[in-house]
Amino acid sequence: MEKTFVMVKPGGVQREYVGEILSRFEKKGVKIVALKLMRMSRELAAKHYVEHEGKEFFNDLIDTITAGPVVAMVMEGKEIVQIVRKMAGSTKPLDAMPGTIRGDYVLDTGHNVIHTSDSVESAKREIALFFKEEEILTYNLATEEWIYTLPY
């Protein structure tokens, strides 16, 4: 099964959207295999957003993501990277469709409430930044046989 990294950003935590966001993923059938509430250091934030280093908005990005607690998660499932990204919606508020997390809760790109990995490779890198291997659980959900195609 594929894994992806998801983070409820400080704005999502402060606006008390953590439960709603988790609920959306759980209702879809997504398995959460790691989760923690934490405060990011500037060093971790810089590693997380390394692809934006040198851009004019980089320092603002670091300031925003370290301004309060975040909820970091690892989710697992078939084609989970793309499923989670579609559920999160476009990063541009005008393009984020109603029914997506960003479409329902975001008015300004700078106050985006969720981060999701954009590829399997990014997911692997981001998961390694936030979680030790032993923090990621392996288990079966009782509902999995009702979520994925049965072998008959």
C-alpha positions, -999 to +999 in steps of 0.1 A: +000+000+000+011+035-007+017+061+020+014+098+021+022+127+044-006+151+055-003+181+079-030+202+094-013+236+095-014+261+124-044+279+109-063+246+107-054+238+143-063+273+156-096+273+137-104+239+153-106+220+120-085+190+131-115+167+139-134+177+108-104+171+085-097+137+102-133+128+099-134+135+062-105+111+056-119+084+079-153+086+062-136+081+028-119+049+042-084+063+045-062+045+071-042+067+094-010+049+104+008+077+123-004+110+139+011+136+162+005+171+175+037+191+174+053+224+170+077+227+141+112+242+146+124+266+120+151+240+110+125+213+104+103+238+085+132+248+062+139+211+055+102+205+048+099+235+024+134+231+009+121+234-027+110+270-019+143+281-005+155+313-021+120+323-032+107+357-020+079+341+001+102+315+018+106+334+051+069+341+054+062+304+047+085+294+076+070+321+099+035+309+092+041+271+096+060+276+129+035+301+143+016+274+162+010+236+165+005+214+135-009+179+133+014+156+112+000+124+098+008+094+077-020+079+057-021+047+038-041+032+010-043+025-028-033+056-048-035+075-015-013+104-026-037+115-054-068+106-034-057+128-005-047+157-028-081+156-045-098+157-011-076+186-001-084+206-033-064+232-052-040+254-033-055+284-051-087+294-032-105+304-064-098+270-079-106+249-048-139+233-054-167+233-028-166+200-009-128+199-008-110+209+024-095+240+009-127+248-010-147+248+022-122+264+046-096+286+028-100+321+015-063+331+012-034+310-001-012+322+027-036+307+052-039+273+037-051+249+064-036+216+050-005+203+034-004+170+014+025+154-004+024+159-042+040+126-051+051+093-037+087+105-037+078+137-018+057+116+006+087+094+015+109+124+021+083+142+042+073+112+062+110+106+071+113+142+083+084+139+107+083+103+118+106+075+129+100+042+113+087+027+146+061+055+149+043+043+118+019+014+126+010-016+106-025-029+112-057-039+095-089-019+096-120-041+101-136-021+072-108-026+046-126-056+030-156-032+024-134-004+010-113-022-015-124-046-042-129-081-028-109-109-045-140-127-059 
